[in-house]
């Protein structure tokens, strides 16, 4: 029995633990999910949910979307990436990976996954990000996450 449970842990067959949350640190069902979201106490990776906001889509007088300049979009993203990289390394320490999701699903859109070299650095950054700021921080939700591979942080819907 124990071998079977170990085999199915974190898969679609696991009816107790949410495989999406285990894979991405986020679940489209959120707190309404029927499965358990195991939030780690300590991890090398922190998740900043919905942190990146691309430039808003503009529309013409007929309500049709105006094509966005690819260079402007790239510049906007690179500016964000450099800012968040610098901020996280200043408050936490050395980063191994920094990933930003571009996804249409609300639970993944704009998520930033920051994997620090040391768990202690991630904890330090997490604590500093959770401190109340004046004015309030734009960070909606920040948490520790166990992400086996940040390339998996993609919703395939």
One Martini backbone bead per residue (centre of mass of N, CA, C, O) as a GRO file, in nm:
protein
  157
    1UNK     BB    1   0.058   0.062  -0.022
    2UNK     BB    2   0.296   0.262   0.010
    3UNK     BB    3   0.402   0.229  -0.279
    4UNK     BB    4   0.151   0.333  -0.420
    5UNK     BB    5   0.145   0.616  -0.290
    6UNK     BB    6   0.429   0.697  -0.390
    7UNK     BB    7   0.365   0.665  -0.697
    8UNK     BB    8   0.103   0.881  -0.697
    9UNK     BB    9   0.237   1.120  -0.597
   10UNK     BB   10   0.142   1.407  -0.773
   11UNK     BB   11  -0.081   1.288  -0.938
   12UNK     BB   12  -0.385   1.231  -1.079
   13UNK     BB   13  -0.431   0.980  -0.880
   14UNK     BB   14  -0.412   1.181  -0.657
   15UNK     BB   15  -0.678   1.254  -0.420
   16UNK     BB   16  -0.521   1.456  -0.210
   17UNK     BB   17  -0.303   1.586  -0.389
   18UNK     BB   18  -0.211   1.859  -0.576
   19UNK     BB   19  -0.050   1.851  -0.878
   20UNK     BB   20  -0.043   2.152  -0.956
   21UNK     BB   21   0.080   2.264  -0.696
   22UNK     BB   22   0.335   2.085  -0.700
   23UNK     BB   23   0.435   2.196  -0.983
   24UNK     BB   24   0.359   2.542  -0.950
   25UNK     BB   25   0.226   2.678  -0.679
   26UNK     BB   26  -0.053   2.654  -0.842
   27UNK     BB   27  -0.420   2.691  -0.865
   28UNK     BB   28  -0.722   2.735  -1.026
   29UNK     BB   29  -0.897   2.676  -0.748
   30UNK     BB   30  -0.754   2.722  -0.501
   31UNK     BB   31  -0.934   2.708  -0.203
   32UNK     BB   32  -1.152   2.513  -0.367
   33UNK     BB   33  -0.991   2.278  -0.360
   34UNK     BB   34  -1.012   1.924  -0.299
   35UNK     BB   35  -0.713   1.949  -0.252
   36UNK     BB   36  -0.400   1.956  -0.128
   37UNK     BB   37  -0.189   2.235  -0.025
   38UNK     BB   38   0.148   2.210   0.008
   39UNK     BB   39   0.312   2.429   0.214
   40UNK     BB   40   0.611   2.528   0.259
   41UNK     BB   41   0.832   2.641   0.496
   42UNK     BB   42   1.089   2.566   0.311
   43UNK     BB   43   1.267   2.724   0.032
   44UNK     BB   44   1.435   2.826  -0.262
   45UNK     BB   45   1.143   2.910  -0.354
   46UNK     BB   46   0.964   3.186  -0.480
   47UNK     BB   47   0.631   3.332  -0.505
   48UNK     BB   48   0.497   3.584  -0.730
   49UNK     BB   49   0.189   3.670  -0.775
   50UNK     BB   50   0.105   3.862  -1.038
   51UNK     BB   51   0.355   4.069  -1.092
   52UNK     BB   52   0.337   4.074  -1.399
   53UNK     BB   53   0.256   4.355  -1.618
   54UNK     BB   54   0.160   4.417  -1.905
   55UNK     BB   55   0.079   4.609  -2.131
   56UNK     BB   56  -0.193   4.747  -2.226
   57UNK     BB   57  -0.445   4.712  -2.431
   58UNK     BB   58  -0.528   4.866  -2.725
   59UNK     BB   59  -0.802   5.056  -2.880
   60UNK     BB   60  -1.004   5.140  -3.112
   61UNK     BB   61  -1.302   5.289  -3.210
   62UNK     BB   62  -1.409   4.977  -3.288
   63UNK     BB   63  -1.266   4.771  -3.069
   64UNK     BB   64  -0.993   4.713  -3.182
   65UNK     BB   65  -0.693   4.590  -3.166
   66UNK     BB   66  -0.382   4.724  -3.121
   67UNK     BB   67  -0.089   4.677  -3.223
   68UNK     BB   68   0.200   4.583  -3.068
   69UNK     BB   69   0.515   4.663  -3.007
   70UNK     BB   70   0.769   4.443  -2.972
   71UNK     BB   71   0.991   4.630  -2.857
   72UNK     BB   72   0.822   4.748  -2.625
   73UNK     BB   73   0.760   4.480  -2.486
   74UNK     BB   74   1.054   4.398  -2.440
   75UNK     BB   75   1.140   4.646  -2.276
   76UNK     BB   76   0.936   4.610  -2.048
   77UNK     BB   77   1.034   4.331  -1.958
   78UNK     BB   78   1.336   4.395  -1.907
   79UNK     BB   79   1.286   4.606  -1.690
   80UNK     BB   80   1.146   4.421  -1.494
   81UNK     BB   81   1.362   4.201  -1.470
   82UNK     BB   82   1.589   4.382  -1.362
   83UNK     BB   83   1.438   4.485  -1.112
   84UNK     BB   84   1.372   4.207  -0.975
   85UNK     BB   85   1.656   4.098  -0.966
   86UNK     BB   86   1.784   4.322  -0.795
   87UNK     BB   87   1.591   4.310  -0.554
   88UNK     BB   88   1.633   4.007  -0.478
   89UNK     BB   89   1.944   4.018  -0.441
   90UNK     BB   90   1.941   4.241  -0.220
   91UNK     BB   91   1.735   4.082  -0.009
   92UNK     BB   92   1.869   3.781  -0.044
   93UNK     BB   93   2.050   3.684  -0.311
   94UNK     BB   94   2.146   3.435  -0.493
   95UNK     BB   95   2.047   3.336  -0.812
   96UNK     BB   96   1.952   3.065  -1.020
   97UNK     BB   97   1.645   3.158  -1.082
   98UNK     BB   98   1.424   3.341  -1.321
   99UNK     BB   99   1.068   3.343  -1.361
  100UNK     BB  100   0.822   3.439  -1.612
  101UNK     BB  101   0.487   3.439  -1.667
  102UNK     BB  102   0.303   3.376  -1.976
  103UNK     BB  103  -0.046   3.378  -1.921
  104UNK     BB  104  -0.400   3.335  -1.927
  105UNK     BB  105  -0.403   3.223  -1.654
  106UNK     BB  106  -0.462   3.359  -1.350
  107UNK     BB  107  -0.270   3.160  -1.171
  108UNK     BB  108  -0.005   3.249  -1.378
  109UNK     BB  109  -0.014   3.535  -1.445
  110UNK     BB  110   0.289   3.688  -1.371
  111UNK     BB  111   0.457   3.488  -1.246
  112UNK     BB  112   0.724   3.463  -1.001
  113UNK     BB  113   1.023   3.266  -1.003
  114UNK     BB  114   1.255   3.231  -0.725
  115UNK     BB  115   1.577   3.084  -0.718
  116UNK     BB  116   1.783   3.014  -0.468
  117UNK     BB  117   2.071   2.889  -0.350
  118UNK     BB  118   1.943   2.940  -0.063
  119UNK     BB  119   1.703   2.905   0.173
  120UNK     BB  120   1.780   3.153   0.348
  121UNK     BB  121   1.749   3.360   0.118
  122UNK     BB  122   1.450   3.310   0.063
  123UNK     BB  123   1.353   3.378   0.349
  124UNK     BB  124   1.457   3.667   0.355
  125UNK     BB  125   1.295   3.768   0.112
  126UNK     BB  126   1.015   3.690   0.212
  127UNK     BB  127   1.014   3.868   0.466
  128UNK     BB  128   1.062   4.141   0.316
  129UNK     BB  129   0.804   4.118   0.129
  130UNK     BB  130   0.593   4.096   0.386
  131UNK     BB  131   0.635   4.369   0.460
  132UNK     BB  132   0.508   4.648   0.532
  133UNK     BB  133   0.412   4.914   0.316
  134UNK     BB  134   0.465   5.263   0.219
  135UNK     BB  135   0.287   5.192   0.030
  136UNK     BB  136   0.141   4.934  -0.063
  137UNK     BB  137   0.220   4.658  -0.201
  138UNK     BB  138   0.180   4.500  -0.521
  139UNK     BB  139   0.193   4.238  -0.376
  140UNK     BB  140  -0.038   3.990  -0.345
  141UNK     BB  141   0.152   3.715  -0.338
  142UNK     BB  142   0.373   3.539  -0.113
  143UNK     BB  143   0.575   3.233  -0.138
  144UNK     BB  144   0.655   2.928  -0.089
  145UNK     BB  145   0.808   2.683  -0.318
  146UNK     BB  146   0.781   2.363  -0.480
  147UNK     BB  147   0.993   2.337  -0.760
  148UNK     BB  148   1.136   2.115  -0.960
  149UNK     BB  149   1.060   2.277  -1.242
  150UNK     BB  150   1.011   2.578  -1.400
  151UNK     BB  151   0.915   2.461  -1.680
  152UNK     BB  152   0.636   2.354  -1.542
  153UNK     BB  153   0.518   2.660  -1.521
  154UNK     BB  154   0.264   2.550  -1.713
  155UNK     BB  155  -0.027   2.589  -1.873
  156UNK     BB  156  -0.209   2.347  -2.088
  157UNK     BB  157  -0.492   2.511  -2.166
   0.00000   0.00000   0.00000
